[in-house]
């Protein structure tokens, strides 16, 4: 394996190339071997046949999405790919191949850079996707960018625009854990440090190492159970209105039905934990709409996968807006829920 004796562009490229061995073919058929991968001016990919191509990209930047003071390089590399895998999952697709670009400040430790590469390669192996190339450069702040290709059968791509009044609204997993983890990290907690409670460790892990719902998204799309879907990267308070806007619909979410991560409740308290589940970002769970008659099938799928899929509300006509039905019986417009992540705030 190539090693980084010092942080040089070619040294990092050599390390990445050594880690980018073709992934083993998985039962889900997600492995993809380029005809020509790292080492030339461009990758050469095999044709997809009758499948449609999906493409997504995400950028992680120091000081905006993470801080190296609390983000281990290995987990940062894993997360850089995970956030893209989540996008392909939200479309009901299969991830296949990706390119990775990174900018390192001149003072970056070689072992940190190597750990980023190893984390990225580890995530790729876990999900059967192949690294096909990328770019490196010097930068004032550390940034990582992944562009991921996926495939989906024609007509099986799950868009945000398919929700209709009467559909049930569901979310995978539990929400708020990532926001609780970020709160702890900002207060000085660090992953792996002794003395952390199990809930605190789980919250930190949820933020630094999110688990993309790749298989759940694929099955929800392939079976036709999800009519519309979006991944919760910026929080329910922002992402649900986006799905509704694309579908030309409104929604009612029942506060009592929102699945709050136990770590969020333990770390933040019951009230703040609930708020984190509504407005906190980076949970990377899937929010989807499904026909009422598919509720039993969704329950069976959840049991088979051992993954909670909670019905949190219903799609309604657009004129009714997007509202939260609180435990006290009041309706609260979603625009009144302050929070969620915004890159460009008013006045910024």
N, C-alpha and C positions, 0 to 999 in steps of 0.2 A: 504494500500500500504506500502511495506517495505520502510523504510527510512534509510539513511546513517548517523548515528550519528557520525561516524568517517570512514575514508576510509579503510575498511578491505575487503579482498577478498570475504568472505562470505556475507558481507553486500551488496556489489555490485551485487553478484550473486542473492541474494534474491530480490533485486530491479528489475533486469532484468527479473527474473522469474515472478514477479508480473505484469510486463508490457507485458509479452508475451502471453496474453490470445489469444485464437484462433481468427483469423481475420474473419470478416463476409464474407460470400460468395458474390462475386461481380458478376455483369452481365457477365463479361469476363471469369468467372470460374477460376480465379487465386488463390482463397483461397485454402489452403492445410493444413489439420490437421494431424500432425504426430500421429501414433499409440501410440508412446511413445516419449515425448519431453524432456524438461529440467528436470534434476534431477537424471538421471542414467548415466552410463558410455558411452552410445551412444544412439542416437535417433533411433527410429524404424519408417520407412516411409512406407506408403502403396504402393503396386505395381502400375506401370504406365499403365498397359495394353499394348496396341500396340504402345504407344507413345515412342519416343526416349528421353533420358535424355540429358539435357544440363548442363554443370557445368562451373562456372567461379569464379575467386577470384581476389580481389584487396586489396592492402595494402596502407594505408595512414600513413605517418610518419612525426612527428614534425620536422620542419626545412627543409623538402624536399617538402612536399605537402601543409603544412599549418603551421601557428604559432598560439599558444593559445592566444597570445597578441591581435589578431584581429579575431579569429574564435570562436564565441560563441559555447559552448558545444552542445546545441540543434541542431544548424545547422551542426556542425561537425558530429553528429550522423546521421542526415538525409543524408549528403553527402556520408558517408561511404557505405550506402546501395544504394544510387542513382547511383554511378559509376558502380556498379555491375548490377543493373537493366538495365542500358544502354547497357551493353554487351549482355544480354539476348535479348533485343530489337533488336540489330543489327543482331541477328541470326533468327529473326522472331518468337521467342518463347514466352512462358508464364512462368513468374517466379512463383516458388511454395514454396520453403522453404530454409532457410539459417542458417548457424552457424556464430557466431561472437566471435572474440578473440580480447582482448585489453591488452596492457601493460601500466600501470600507473607509472610515477615517484613517489617516496615516498612523494613528497611535493604537489601532486595534491589536490586541494580543493575538499571536498566531494560534494559540490553543483555543481561543474563543471562536475564531474564524473556522478552524477545523471542526469544532463542535457543531457549528451551524450547518456545515456540509453533511456531517454524519446524521444530524436530526432530520434533515431534508430527505436523505437517502433512506433512513429508517421508515419514515412515513410513506415514501413511495413503495417500498417493499410490502408494507402492511396492506396497501390498497391495490397492489398489482399494477402500478403505473410506471412508465418508463421516462427517465430524464433524457431529453433529446438534444440539449445544448443550453446556451445562455450567454451571459456577458458579465464582466467585472470591470470596476473602475474605482478610482479614489473619490471620496466624497467628504463633504463637511460634516454630514451626519449619516449614521448607518441606515441603509434602507435595503429592503429585500422585495423583489417583485417576481411573481410566478404567473406565467400564462399557461393555462391548462386546456388541452383539447379533450373532448369527450364525444361519444356517439349516442344516438338514440334512433329507434325505429320511426319511420315517417308517421306522423299523426299521434305519436306517443309522447312527444315533448309536453311537459306540464308547464303551462304559462301562468302568469299572474291574472290573466284576464278571463278565466273560465268559471269564476264563482257566480252563482245565481241565487236569488232570494229563495229561502227555504233550505238551502244547503246547511249542513252542520259545519262548524269551525273546530278544528282539532289542532293540537300541538303535541309533538313528540317530547319525551323526556320531562325534565322539570326546569324551571326558570329561576333566574336570580343568582345562581351560584357564581357566575363570572363577576358580576358586579360586587358581590361580597368579597371575592378574592382580590379584586383590584383595591377595594377599601383597605384590606389588610396589608397589601404590598405597599401602599402609600403611607401606611402607618409604621412601616419598618419591618414587617414580617418577611421572611424569606423562605423559599421552598427548601425542604430538607433540614431545616433548623430544628434542633431538639426542643421539646417543650410545646410544640404545636398540638392542639387538640385534633382528633380525627376530622371534625367538621371544618376546622380552619385549614387543614392540609387539603381537604377535598375542594374547598372554595378556591384556594390558590391554584390547585391543579386545573380546575374548571376554567380559570382565566388564562393560564399560561399554556395549557395543553388541551384545547377543546377537541372533542371527539366528533368528527363530521358524520352525519347520519347517511352515509353513502348507500348502504344496503337498504335502509328503510325508504329512502327517496326512490331508489331504483324499483323496488317492489310496488310502492304506491303508484308509480307511473306506469309500470308494465302491466299491472292488473287493472288499470283504469279507475282505481278507487279515488285518486286525487283529481279533482276537476281544476283546481288552481293551487299553486304552492309558492312559498317564498321561504328563504332561510332567515332566521332571526339574528341578524348581525348587528343591527342598530337598536334593537329592542322592540317589544310588542307594540308600544305606543307609537312608534314610527313605521314599522313594517306592515302592520295590519292596515292602516290607512292607505299605504301604497298598493297593497293587493286589492283593496276595495276600489280605489281610483281606477286601476287598470280594468277592473271588472264592471265598472259603472254601477256599483252596489254600495250598500251600507252594511253595518254589522252591529250586533249587540253581544258583548262579552260579559259573562257572569263572573263577578269578582270571586265568588265562592268556589268557582270551578277551576280557576287558574292554578296549575300545579306548581307550587313553590318548592324550590330545592331545600331539603332539610338543612344544608350548610348555610343557606341564606338566612333562614330563620334563626339558627343557632348563633351565627356570627353577628347579625344585625338586629335581631329581635323580630317579633311577629309582624308588627306594622311596617317597619322599614324593609323587612324581608319581602313582604307582599309588594311594596312599592318597587323594590328592585326587580321583581318578576315582571312588572308591567313596563317599567321605563329603562331598566338596565340593558346594556347591549352585550354583544359577543357571547351569547349562549350557543349560537349556531345549531339550535334545534330547528325543526321544520314546522311551519304553520301551513295548514292546508284546508281546503274546502271539499266536502264530499256530499253526495246525494243522501237524503235521509234513509233510503232503503239499504244503504251500504254500511250502516252502523255496526251490525253484527259481524260483517266481514272484517271491519277494521279492528274490532275487539279480538277476533280470532287471530288476526295478523300480529297484533300487539302481544298476545300470549305466546304465539309461536316464536317471536323474536325476543321475548322477555324485555320488551321496551315499552314503557307507558305511552299510550296515545290517548290523550284526554280530550273529551269534547268540552270546549270552553264557551261555546255560544253558537250563534246562528247568523247567516247572511240574511239581510233584509233589503227592502227597496232603498234606493239611493237617497230618496227624500228624507228618510229617517236618520241619516247620518251614521257616524261610527261612534258608538256610545258604550260606556261601562255601566252595568247594572250593579250597584254597590250592595253590600250585605244589608244595608239599611233600607233598601228598596228605592234609592234615588238613582236617576240616570245622569251620568256625568259624561259630557262630550270628551272624546279622546284628545282633542286639541287643548283641553284644560289640564291634561297630564303632562306636567313639565318634566323633561328628561329625555333619555335616549341620546345617542351620539350624533352630533352634527359637525361636519368639517368646517362649514362656513356659517357661523352664527351672525345674526344681524349686528352690525356695528363692528364686526371683527376686521 
